[in-house]
Amino acid sequence: VHLVESGGGLVQPGGSLRLSCVGSGFSFTTSAMSWHRQVPGKEREWVAEIGSVIGVTNYADSVKGRFTITRDDGKNTVYPQMNSLKPEDTAVYYCRNIVTGSWGQGTQVTVSS
C-alpha cells in the first residue's frame, strides 16, 4: 500500500488549495479514504472522509462548508478542495486508507499573510 500526497504550500488567509493523494498497491475503488492533519505538539486530527462506490462524505465541524473531498477512481486519487483557508488550518495534511490503516507521508499547508 502506497499513498503519496501533494499540493501543499503557502497560501494567504481566505485563499484556496487543492491537495491530492494518489494510491497504489491496493484496490482503490473499494477503499474508503480519509484526510487528517497535525500540528506540532498536538494529536493528529480527522478532517474529512469519502466512502467507496457512491462516495458518501463526512467532515469535521471545523472544516464543514469550506472543504470538499472528492475522488477520481480512474486516477486512484482523492482530492480535498480547501477554500476560505484560515491560519488555524496550518498543519501537515495526511491521507489514509481507512480499510488498511495506511498513511501517506504528508504535505505541509501553511496559511499566513
Rosetta blueprint (number, residue, H / E / L):
1 V L
2 H E
3 L E
4 V E
5 E E
6 S E
7 G L
8 G L
9 G E
10 L E
11 V E
12 Q L
13 P L
14 G L
15 G L
16 S L
17 L E
18 R E
19 L L
20 S E
21 C E
22 V E
23 G E
24 S E
25 G L
26 F L
27 S L
28 F H
29 T H
30 T H
31 S L
32 A L
33 M E
34 S E
35 W E
36 H E
37 R E
38 Q E
39 V L
40 P L
41 G L
42 K L
43 E L
44 R L
45 E E
46 W E
47 V E
48 A E
49 E E
50 I E
51 G L
52 S L
53 V L
54 I L
55 G L
56 V L
57 T E
58 N E
59 Y E
60 A L
61 D L
62 S L
63 V L
64 K L
65 G L
66 R L
67 F E
68 T E
69 I E
70 T E
71 R E
72 D E
73 D H
74 G H
75 K H
76 N L
77 T E
78 V E
79 Y E
80 P E
81 Q E
82 M E
83 N L
84 S L
85 L L
86 K L
87 P H
88 E H
89 D H
90 T L
91 A E
92 V E
93 Y E
94 Y E
95 C E
96 R E
97 N E
98 I L
99 V L
100 T L
101 G L
102 S E
103 W E
104 G L
105 Q L
106 G L
107 T E
108 Q E
109 V E
110 T E
111 V E
112 S L
113 S L
